Amino acid sequence: MIAGQQALLAQAHRHYTAGELDVAWSVLSDLKLDASDPLDAPILSLRGMIRRQRGEIAEAVQDAKQVCSLISDDPVAWYNLGVACERGGHIDEAAAAYGQALGRAPEHYASLYNLGTILLLHKDDALEAAELYGRAYALRSGDPKLILNLSVALVILNRHDQAMTMISHVFGCGGAAAAHYCIRGLCNYELGRHADALRDYETALTLDPKLKQAQYNKALLLLLHGDFDRGLALYEAREGLLDIIQVSQ
């Protein structure tokens, strides 16, 4: 790629990063593209990313596949293919692409996160999801979304002590949201600390009154302790634990 091409590509990237998709596409259209030339893979990659953001998923997947064929050793190329496939609902293809990314870069954070989320949400494999999330946590321990997802996986595995330890990290870094209080409440409940659990559920509902998992958990706790009026009022919200998972990056 000649210097002029590189400058235009950098300009297109800046517009893409700023969310100016139409401008980025216009700049990209001025570039000469040989889709069979590995040197032009960055152009093809950005084109696919723009298409993905526009909702042109089939075209984005095709661009991402072509990039992977041109630079098959690049983990980011496989990650981008995974994201495009996942956005299109092609979960098995997405999981395979993230696996390819991790085969080339075992510490690729976003692929660890996204593959873990697929396993947890779509494959009912909390054990493998927890392993992948654990590897991601070793790389970036301050991500509240990761802490939440890992905690959920540990709860599903009935590792409530470990889940409590994990979810507690988010409260020390000031990133706690309603879902974090909800999961801490669930851990407190399972560990026999019902008063603490109730406070956590109430805090979760103060932050997000529509969080159905917190409504449901609080209802069960109230019913257990004989508060039938308040408990039955909340019991109709029967959402599953996985509904509060933070989806892929």
Backbone bond lengths (Angstrom), bond angles and torsions (degrees), N, CA, C in turn:
res aa  C-N    CA-C-N  psi(-1)  N-CA   C-N-CA  omega(-1)  CA-C   N-CA-C  phi
1 M - - - 1.467 - - 1.528 108.71 -
2 I 1.328 116.34 126.84 1.457 120.55 -177.49 1.523 110.18 -74.90
3 A 1.340 115.80 166.30 1.466 120.72 -174.07 1.529 111.78 -59.14
4 G 1.344 117.29 -41.30 1.456 120.14 -179.99 1.519 112.30 -61.69
5 Q 1.320 115.36 -39.83 1.470 120.97 177.04 1.528 110.62 -63.33
6 Q 1.332 115.81 -43.27 1.465 120.54 -179.17 1.528 111.23 -62.42
7 A 1.338 116.48 -39.57 1.458 120.21 179.60 1.523 110.92 -65.35
8 L 1.344 117.08 -41.94 1.463 120.45 178.20 1.526 111.16 -65.80
9 L 1.324 116.31 -39.46 1.455 119.76 178.73 1.530 110.81 -63.59
10 A 1.324 116.32 -42.26 1.466 120.30 177.96 1.527 110.36 -62.38
11 Q 1.325 116.61 -39.25 1.459 120.67 178.14 1.530 110.47 -64.48
12 A 1.328 116.42 -43.30 1.464 120.40 178.89 1.527 110.87 -62.09
13 H 1.334 116.05 -39.76 1.474 120.70 178.34 1.525 110.51 -61.96
14 R 1.315 116.79 -42.11 1.465 119.66 179.94 1.532 111.34 -61.51
15 H 1.325 116.32 -42.61 1.462 119.83 178.18 1.526 110.82 -66.29
16 Y 1.326 116.37 -38.72 1.475 119.95 178.65 1.526 110.41 -63.06
17 T 1.321 116.22 -45.85 1.459 120.76 -179.91 1.525 111.44 -62.09
18 A 1.334 116.29 -32.67 1.464 121.18 179.09 1.522 112.66 -80.97
19 G 1.335 116.82 -0.36 1.457 120.49 -179.84 1.511 114.26 81.82
20 E 1.334 116.81 11.08 1.468 121.67 -178.80 1.533 108.60 -92.94
21 L 1.333 115.10 73.61 1.457 120.14 -170.13 1.529 112.36 -65.95
22 D 1.319 117.16 -40.93 1.467 119.45 -178.21 1.528 110.83 -65.09
23 V 1.330 116.30 -40.09 1.460 119.95 178.86 1.533 109.94 -67.46
24 A 1.318 115.77 -43.30 1.464 119.59 178.85 1.521 110.46 -59.74
25 W 1.334 116.40 -42.19 1.467 120.73 179.89 1.525 110.72 -64.60
26 S 1.308 116.53 -40.02 1.465 120.66 179.93 1.525 110.63 -63.29
27 V 1.326 116.60 -44.61 1.463 120.32 178.86 1.524 110.01 -65.14
28 L 1.320 115.81 -42.08 1.466 120.02 -179.13 1.524 111.33 -63.21
29 S 1.310 116.49 -33.76 1.470 120.79 -178.99 1.518 112.61 -66.12
30 D 1.329 117.04 -19.33 1.466 120.68 178.09 1.527 112.47 -80.74
31 L 1.319 116.19 -8.62 1.462 120.07 -178.99 1.522 110.66 -86.78
32 K 1.313 116.20 142.15 1.459 121.02 173.13 1.526 108.62 -80.61
33 L 1.322 116.09 126.86 1.459 120.94 -175.52 1.514 110.90 -121.72
34 D 1.329 115.08 125.31 1.463 122.22 170.09 1.521 106.34 -110.47
35 A 1.319 116.92 102.22 1.465 121.71 -173.15 1.524 113.31 -67.40
36 S 1.326 116.99 -5.67 1.469 120.25 177.95 1.526 112.00 -103.36
37 D 1.333 116.84 0.34 1.463 122.12 -177.05 1.529 109.96 -100.86
38 P 1.336 118.33 117.35 1.465 120.06 179.16 1.524 113.61 -55.59
39 L 1.333 116.76 -28.42 1.455 119.57 179.57 1.532 112.09 -66.60
40 D 1.321 116.12 -21.39 1.464 120.40 179.59 1.525 112.08 -96.40
41 A 1.341 117.10 6.61 1.458 120.08 178.92 1.526 113.03 -56.80
42 P 1.350 120.03 -37.70 1.475 118.78 178.27 1.529 113.47 -61.33
43 I 1.329 116.91 -35.07 1.465 120.18 177.56 1.528 109.35 -66.51
44 L 1.306 116.04 -47.22 1.457 121.78 -179.61 1.531 110.77 -62.64
45 S 1.325 115.66 -38.22 1.464 120.49 179.67 1.523 111.16 -63.62
46 L 1.335 116.37 -46.43 1.464 119.63 179.61 1.523 110.79 -65.75
47 R 1.317 116.85 -37.34 1.466 119.27 177.70 1.531 110.27 -60.11
48 G 1.317 115.99 -42.72 1.459 119.74 178.65 1.518 112.34 -65.12
49 M 1.317 116.99 -38.97 1.467 120.73 179.35 1.531 111.22 -65.39
50 I 1.328 115.83 -40.38 1.468 119.21 177.50 1.520 109.85 -64.68
51 R 1.314 116.56 -44.17 1.464 120.16 179.07 1.531 110.56 -61.19
52 R 1.325 116.49 -39.71 1.469 120.02 178.74 1.517 110.58 -61.39
53 Q 1.327 116.85 -44.01 1.460 120.91 179.99 1.527 111.78 -67.60
54 R 1.305 116.53 -28.39 1.467 120.73 178.04 1.532 112.17 -79.27
55 G 1.315 116.65 -10.81 1.454 120.01 -176.88 1.511 114.01 89.93
56 E 1.339 117.33 9.35 1.467 121.73 178.29 1.534 107.63 -88.97
57 I 1.334 114.95 72.01 1.457 120.31 -165.98 1.525 112.64 -69.48
58 A 1.328 118.04 -43.50 1.461 119.98 -178.60 1.527 110.81 -59.12
59 E 1.327 116.15 -43.52 1.467 120.22 179.08 1.531 110.90 -67.78
60 A 1.333 116.46 -37.95 1.465 120.29 178.65 1.516 111.10 -63.51
61 V 1.329 116.61 -41.05 1.465 120.66 178.66 1.523 110.25 -63.23
62 Q 1.323 116.87 -43.05 1.463 119.70 179.75 1.516 111.56 -63.32
63 D 1.332 117.51 -42.96 1.461 119.84 177.04 1.525 110.92 -61.54
64 A 1.337 116.23 -44.47 1.469 119.86 -178.50 1.519 111.26 -64.08
65 K 1.310 117.40 -39.15 1.474 120.55 177.56 1.525 110.83 -63.61
66 Q 1.338 115.88 -40.57 1.455 119.24 178.96 1.521 111.07 -64.59
67 V 1.324 116.68 -40.10 1.466 119.96 177.41 1.522 110.30 -61.36
68 C 1.325 117.46 -43.13 1.466 120.46 179.55 1.523 111.99 -62.96
69 S 1.327 116.18 -33.61 1.466 118.88 178.14 1.525 111.36 -71.57
70 L 1.336 117.09 -27.94 1.464 120.74 -178.51 1.521 112.45 -84.21
71 I 1.340 116.61 -38.51 1.474 121.18 -178.29 1.532 108.58 -131.25
72 S 1.304 114.62 68.69 1.466 120.78 -170.10 1.524 113.39 -68.30
73 D 1.325 118.15 -14.95 1.459 120.41 179.32 1.523 113.07 -88.88
74 D 1.314 117.25 -0.81 1.463 121.58 -175.48 1.534 110.27 -89.44
75 P 1.341 119.11 113.57 1.469 119.88 -179.12 1.517 113.62 -63.96
76 V 1.340 117.05 -31.21 1.466 119.64 -179.38 1.526 110.41 -66.75
77 A 1.316 117.02 -34.61 1.463 120.05 177.57 1.531 110.29 -61.60
78 W 1.324 116.51 -43.39 1.467 120.20 179.32 1.516 111.24 -69.54
79 Y 1.333 116.51 -36.65 1.471 119.80 175.88 1.521 110.56 -60.86
80 N 1.331 117.02 -46.36 1.468 120.08 179.69 1.526 111.24 -61.82
81 L 1.325 116.86 -36.32 1.468 119.77 175.59 1.525 109.84 -64.40
82 G 1.335 116.45 -41.68 1.461 119.71 178.27 1.513 112.30 -59.97
83 V 1.338 116.53 -44.32 1.463 120.37 -179.77 1.530 110.58 -63.26
84 A 1.325 116.71 -44.30 1.465 120.17 -179.48 1.529 110.73 -62.92
85 C 1.320 116.49 -44.03 1.471 119.99 179.18 1.522 111.01 -64.22
86 E 1.327 116.22 -41.54 1.463 119.62 -179.53 1.524 110.94 -64.53
87 R 1.337 116.75 -41.16 1.461 119.79 178.44 1.534 110.65 -62.46
88 G 1.313 116.27 -30.13 1.462 120.24 179.58 1.511 113.80 -87.35
89 G 1.332 117.02 2.08 1.460 120.43 179.27 1.512 114.46 82.11
90 H 1.329 116.96 10.92 1.468 120.75 179.37 1.539 108.38 -91.94
91 I 1.321 115.71 76.38 1.453 121.45 -167.88 1.522 112.15 -66.39
92 D 1.325 117.54 -43.08 1.465 119.52 -178.92 1.528 110.93 -64.13
93 E 1.333 116.74 -41.41 1.464 120.17 177.72 1.523 110.68 -64.96
94 A 1.319 116.25 -39.15 1.465 119.99 178.76 1.520 110.52 -62.73
95 A 1.334 116.27 -46.02 1.467 120.14 179.84 1.527 110.98 -60.68
96 A 1.323 115.74 -41.16 1.468 119.48 178.79 1.524 111.05 -63.93
97 A 1.331 116.99 -40.91 1.466 120.52 -179.61 1.528 111.03 -65.77
98 Y 1.347 117.01 -43.59 1.462 119.06 176.87 1.525 110.69 -62.45
99 G 1.320 116.61 -36.48 1.458 119.71 176.19 1.517 112.18 -62.92
100 Q 1.343 115.76 -39.51 1.469 119.76 176.34 1.522 110.21 -63.23
101 A 1.323 117.18 -41.86 1.474 120.40 178.17 1.519 110.65 -59.77
102 L 1.332 116.50 -44.23 1.465 120.08 -178.03 1.520 111.72 -71.90
103 G 1.327 116.83 -27.11 1.460 119.26 174.60 1.516 112.36 -65.12
104 R 1.311 116.25 -26.80 1.464 121.48 179.79 1.527 112.08 -96.34
105 A 1.333 116.39 -27.19 1.472 121.40 -179.94 1.529 107.79 -145.05
106 P 1.331 118.19 86.86 1.470 121.13 -174.97 1.521 114.09 -59.22
107 E 1.326 117.72 -17.00 1.458 120.59 -179.93 1.533 112.38 -106.51
108 H 1.317 116.79 25.31 1.465 120.01 177.22 1.530 107.82 -76.18
109 Y 1.333 114.98 104.89 1.466 121.62 -169.15 1.525 112.76 -57.80
110 A 1.322 117.17 -51.02 1.457 120.06 -174.28 1.523 111.70 -64.29
111 S 1.330 117.29 -34.14 1.463 119.62 177.79 1.521 111.16 -70.35
112 L 1.334 117.22 -38.26 1.464 120.16 175.00 1.525 109.89 -59.78
113 Y 1.323 115.85 -47.28 1.473 121.25 -178.67 1.524 110.57 -62.17
114 N 1.315 116.84 -50.84 1.459 120.08 -173.92 1.521 112.38 -67.98
115 L 1.332 117.45 -40.50 1.464 119.38 178.58 1.527 109.90 -67.18
116 G 1.328 117.29 -39.74 1.455 119.93 175.78 1.516 111.58 -58.87
117 T 1.317 117.04 -40.99 1.459 121.30 -179.20 1.525 111.47 -67.59
118 I 1.318 116.87 -39.39 1.465 119.84 176.03 1.525 110.51 -61.64
119 L 1.329 116.50 -44.56 1.464 119.72 -179.24 1.523 111.22 -63.92
120 L 1.319 116.74 -36.62 1.455 120.41 -178.28 1.528 111.72 -75.03
121 L 1.332 117.02 -43.45 1.459 120.98 -174.14 1.521 113.54 -84.34
122 H 1.317 116.83 -34.73 1.460 119.79 -170.02 1.529 114.53 -114.96
123 K 1.328 117.55 -18.62 1.469 119.96 -173.69 1.522 113.27 -116.45
124 D 1.341 117.30 -0.22 1.457 122.10 178.17 1.536 110.99 53.89
125 D 1.330 115.40 40.96 1.461 120.55 -177.13 1.526 108.89 -122.21
126 A 1.328 115.32 75.60 1.464 120.25 -178.51 1.523 111.51 -67.01
127 L 1.325 117.31 -30.33 1.465 120.27 -177.69 1.520 111.21 -65.23
128 E 1.326 116.79 -50.58 1.466 120.23 179.29 1.521 110.98 -68.40
129 A 1.348 116.03 -36.06 1.468 119.38 177.53 1.523 109.92 -61.34
130 A 1.323 117.54 -43.92 1.463 120.83 179.88 1.522 111.11 -62.71
131 E 1.327 116.85 -35.43 1.470 120.36 179.09 1.528 110.36 -66.24
132 L 1.330 116.29 -43.78 1.462 119.96 179.42 1.524 111.25 -68.00
133 Y 1.325 116.36 -43.41 1.462 119.65 177.09 1.522 111.06 -61.91
134 G 1.331 116.32 -36.75 1.465 119.33 178.34 1.518 111.84 -63.31
135 R 1.322 116.17 -40.10 1.459 119.63 176.48 1.521 110.94 -65.13
136 A 1.333 116.21 -39.02 1.466 119.70 177.33 1.524 110.61 -65.85
137 Y 1.323 117.04 -39.07 1.466 121.12 -178.87 1.524 110.81 -64.06
138 A 1.311 117.01 -34.37 1.463 120.57 177.53 1.520 111.38 -64.49
139 L 1.327 116.64 -24.49 1.461 121.26 179.83 1.529 112.14 -89.75
140 R 1.342 116.32 -34.37 1.464 120.39 -173.75 1.523 108.14 -148.74
141 S 1.311 115.36 88.94 1.461 120.35 -171.24 1.528 113.89 -82.41
142 G 1.320 118.21 -5.42 1.454 119.96 -175.20 1.513 115.38 -103.83
143 D 1.326 118.09 15.41 1.463 121.70 -177.65 1.527 109.26 -88.40
144 P 1.346 118.83 110.15 1.468 120.24 -177.57 1.527 113.71 -60.52
145 K 1.332 117.05 -33.49 1.464 119.52 179.08 1.528 110.67 -66.42
146 L 1.309 116.30 -43.28 1.459 120.02 178.62 1.523 110.72 -63.77
147 I 1.331 117.04 -43.89 1.457 120.87 179.71 1.530 110.06 -59.12
148 L 1.318 116.62 -41.30 1.467 119.93 178.68 1.518 110.88 -62.84
149 N 1.325 117.12 -50.49 1.456 120.32 -176.67 1.520 112.05 -63.10
150 L 1.324 116.65 -42.72 1.457 119.97 178.85 1.527 110.29 -63.47
151 S 1.316 116.89 -39.73 1.462 120.76 178.75 1.526 110.89 -63.26
152 V 1.331 116.74 -41.46 1.467 120.42 178.12 1.517 110.52 -61.98
153 A 1.329 116.66 -44.43 1.463 119.78 178.60 1.526 110.93 -59.75
154 L 1.315 117.31 -41.52 1.463 121.10 179.25 1.523 111.46 -66.94
155 V 1.324 117.57 -37.01 1.473 120.80 175.85 1.523 110.12 -62.25
156 I 1.326 116.94 -45.15 1.459 120.78 179.36 1.524 110.79 -59.74
157 L 1.327 116.19 -34.42 1.470 121.69 179.06 1.530 112.39 -82.33
158 N 1.346 115.84 4.40 1.478 121.78 -178.92 1.528 112.63 62.76
159 R 1.304 116.26 28.98 1.465 121.31 176.07 1.530 107.99 -100.28
160 H 1.315 116.06 67.65 1.454 120.56 -169.55 1.523 112.67 -70.65
161 D 1.327 117.58 -33.55 1.467 119.31 176.09 1.527 110.47 -62.60
162 Q 1.346 115.84 -45.44 1.464 119.48 179.58 1.529 110.79 -66.33
163 A 1.330 116.21 -39.22 1.462 119.73 179.10 1.526 110.60 -63.27
164 M 1.324 116.93 -40.50 1.462 120.61 178.45 1.525 110.83 -63.74
165 T 1.314 116.52 -42.85 1.467 120.09 177.96 1.523 110.41 -61.25
166 M 1.324 116.05 -42.58 1.463 120.35 -177.91 1.520 111.39 -67.94
167 I 1.332 117.62 -50.09 1.461 119.94 -175.69 1.524 111.13 -65.88
168 S 1.332 116.74 -25.83 1.469 120.14 -179.98 1.520 112.18 -65.43
169 H 1.329 117.47 -24.82 1.469 120.48 -178.56 1.529 111.34 -61.63
170 V 1.338 116.56 -34.26 1.456 118.88 -174.47 1.530 111.39 -70.99
171 F 1.325 117.00 -25.26 1.457 119.38 -178.54 1.532 111.50 -75.51
172 G 1.313 115.83 -21.74 1.452 119.36 178.39 1.505 113.91 -81.37
173 C 1.349 116.66 -18.89 1.471 119.14 -177.83 1.526 112.17 -106.50
174 G 1.329 117.55 7.27 1.456 120.85 173.97 1.511 115.04 73.95
175 G 1.326 118.14 19.49 1.460 119.65 -178.39 1.509 113.82 -108.06
176 A 1.333 117.50 17.13 1.459 120.43 -174.69 1.520 111.79 -72.07
177 A 1.322 116.34 133.81 1.460 123.78 174.42 1.522 108.49 -118.95
178 A 1.329 115.59 -178.61 1.460 120.24 -176.71 1.526 111.93 -55.97
179 A 1.322 116.49 -42.15 1.466 119.80 -177.42 1.526 111.83 -63.00
180 H 1.329 117.76 -34.64 1.457 120.42 178.55 1.531 111.18 -65.83
181 Y 1.330 115.94 -42.16 1.472 119.04 176.27 1.525 110.75 -63.57
182 C 1.319 116.27 -37.52 1.452 120.35 179.66 1.531 111.13 -61.94
183 I 1.317 116.39 -45.79 1.465 119.62 -179.68 1.520 110.71 -69.60
184 R 1.327 118.04 -38.36 1.460 118.39 175.84 1.529 110.41 -62.95
185 G 1.324 116.15 -38.46 1.452 119.59 176.37 1.517 111.89 -60.44
186 L 1.327 116.61 -43.03 1.458 120.57 178.70 1.530 111.23 -62.43
187 C 1.346 115.66 -41.43 1.463 119.28 177.35 1.531 110.61 -63.53
188 N 1.332 116.36 -44.43 1.463 119.68 178.17 1.520 110.88 -59.61
189 Y 1.327 116.42 -41.12 1.464 120.05 178.90 1.531 111.10 -61.11
190 E 1.327 115.68 -49.25 1.463 119.91 -177.57 1.530 111.86 -66.18
191 L 1.323 116.85 -25.39 1.465 121.03 178.86 1.529 111.73 -91.61
192 G 1.343 116.78 6.49 1.456 120.82 173.44 1.511 115.24 86.45
193 R 1.331 117.23 10.42 1.463 120.62 -179.53 1.522 108.94 -101.57
194 H 1.310 116.06 75.79 1.460 121.22 -169.78 1.522 112.80 -69.68
195 A 1.317 118.01 -37.38 1.470 119.92 179.11 1.522 110.46 -64.34
196 D 1.330 116.43 -41.59 1.472 119.89 177.04 1.525 110.47 -65.13
197 A 1.325 116.16 -38.76 1.463 120.29 179.15 1.522 110.60 -61.50
198 L 1.327 116.55 -44.74 1.463 120.03 -179.11 1.528 110.92 -62.36
199 R 1.331 116.81 -41.20 1.467 119.71 178.12 1.530 110.90 -62.80
200 D 1.317 116.41 -39.82 1.466 119.26 179.16 1.529 111.17 -65.11
201 Y 1.326 117.01 -43.53 1.463 119.74 179.21 1.530 110.91 -63.20
202 E 1.313 116.17 -39.98 1.467 119.45 179.80 1.527 111.51 -66.83
203 T 1.348 116.40 -38.23 1.461 119.40 176.15 1.522 110.58 -65.46
204 A 1.339 116.64 -41.62 1.463 120.75 178.04 1.521 110.54 -58.49
205 L 1.325 116.72 -42.55 1.461 120.41 -177.91 1.522 112.28 -75.47
206 T 1.317 117.08 -23.96 1.463 119.81 172.29 1.526 109.71 -67.59
207 L 1.324 116.01 -40.96 1.464 120.95 179.99 1.522 111.99 -74.24
208 D 1.334 116.28 -35.66 1.463 121.07 -178.84 1.528 108.37 -145.94
209 P 1.332 117.54 90.63 1.463 120.98 -176.56 1.526 114.29 -61.33
210 K 1.327 117.10 -16.82 1.465 120.66 -177.71 1.527 113.09 -98.51
211 L 1.323 118.03 6.48 1.468 120.32 -178.75 1.529 108.68 -72.05
212 K 1.317 115.47 101.35 1.458 120.68 -170.10 1.527 112.55 -67.27
213 Q 1.326 117.85 -32.93 1.462 118.83 178.38 1.523 111.17 -63.01
214 A 1.325 116.89 -39.22 1.463 120.26 177.64 1.528 110.54 -68.54
215 Q 1.336 117.71 -39.06 1.456 120.86 176.37 1.529 110.73 -59.51
216 Y 1.311 114.93 -46.16 1.465 120.74 -177.75 1.530 111.12 -64.89
217 N 1.334 116.68 -47.16 1.463 120.30 -179.21 1.524 111.60 -63.38
218 K 1.337 116.06 -41.58 1.458 119.50 178.41 1.525 110.56 -64.24
219 A 1.336 116.37 -40.14 1.465 120.16 178.96 1.520 111.27 -59.70
220 L 1.325 116.99 -46.04 1.465 120.35 179.84 1.523 110.93 -61.01
221 L 1.316 115.70 -40.64 1.465 119.61 -179.25 1.529 110.91 -66.29
222 L 1.327 116.59 -42.90 1.462 119.95 178.33 1.527 111.50 -63.64
223 L 1.334 116.49 -42.48 1.464 120.05 178.65 1.533 110.84 -63.57
224 L 1.317 115.02 -39.99 1.470 119.20 179.56 1.517 111.30 -59.88
225 H 1.329 116.21 -34.32 1.464 120.50 -177.44 1.530 112.53 -98.06
226 G 1.340 116.17 14.09 1.454 120.00 171.54 1.504 116.11 85.02
227 D 1.330 118.55 8.95 1.467 121.32 178.22 1.527 107.46 -91.62
228 F 1.349 115.48 77.14 1.455 119.94 -169.84 1.528 113.23 -72.21
229 D 1.320 117.67 -34.08 1.465 119.70 -178.19 1.523 110.94 -62.10
230 R 1.326 116.21 -52.54 1.473 119.30 -179.03 1.519 110.90 -71.59
231 G 1.315 116.47 -36.79 1.462 120.17 -178.36 1.514 112.73 -63.76
232 L 1.334 117.00 -47.01 1.462 120.33 -178.70 1.523 111.61 -66.69
233 A 1.334 116.71 -30.46 1.465 120.05 178.91 1.530 111.65 -64.34
234 L 1.320 116.59 -28.37 1.466 120.70 -178.59 1.523 112.92 -97.25
235 Y 1.325 117.94 -18.05 1.467 121.70 -167.42 1.521 113.39 -65.16
236 E 1.339 117.41 -23.90 1.458 119.73 -177.29 1.520 112.40 -66.53
237 A 1.313 119.08 -17.33 1.473 121.84 179.39 1.514 108.99 -85.26
238 R 1.316 116.72 90.15 1.462 121.06 -172.64 1.522 110.81 -110.34
239 E 1.286 117.10 67.72 1.466 121.63 178.08 1.517 109.82 -91.72
240 G 1.308 115.66 153.30 1.452 120.42 -179.13 1.521 112.66 -81.91
241 L 1.319 115.43 160.62 1.454 121.32 -178.64 1.521 112.09 -59.87
242 L 1.323 117.03 -35.11 1.461 120.00 -176.03 1.524 113.34 -70.97
243 D 1.321 117.25 -10.34 1.464 119.21 -179.96 1.522 112.74 -67.65
244 I 1.331 118.55 -15.87 1.462 118.82 -179.87 1.536 111.98 -100.24
245 I 1.333 116.54 5.43 1.461 119.27 177.13 1.532 109.83 -62.47
246 Q 1.319 116.10 139.51 1.460 122.42 175.95 1.524 108.25 -85.12
247 V 1.327 117.07 118.73 1.445 121.02 -169.76 1.517 111.75 -73.29
248 S 1.327 113.57 -179.87 1.451 120.49 -167.79 1.520 113.56 -62.04
249 Q 1.327 114.18 160.86 1.464 120.89 -176.17 1.518 110.73 -92.98
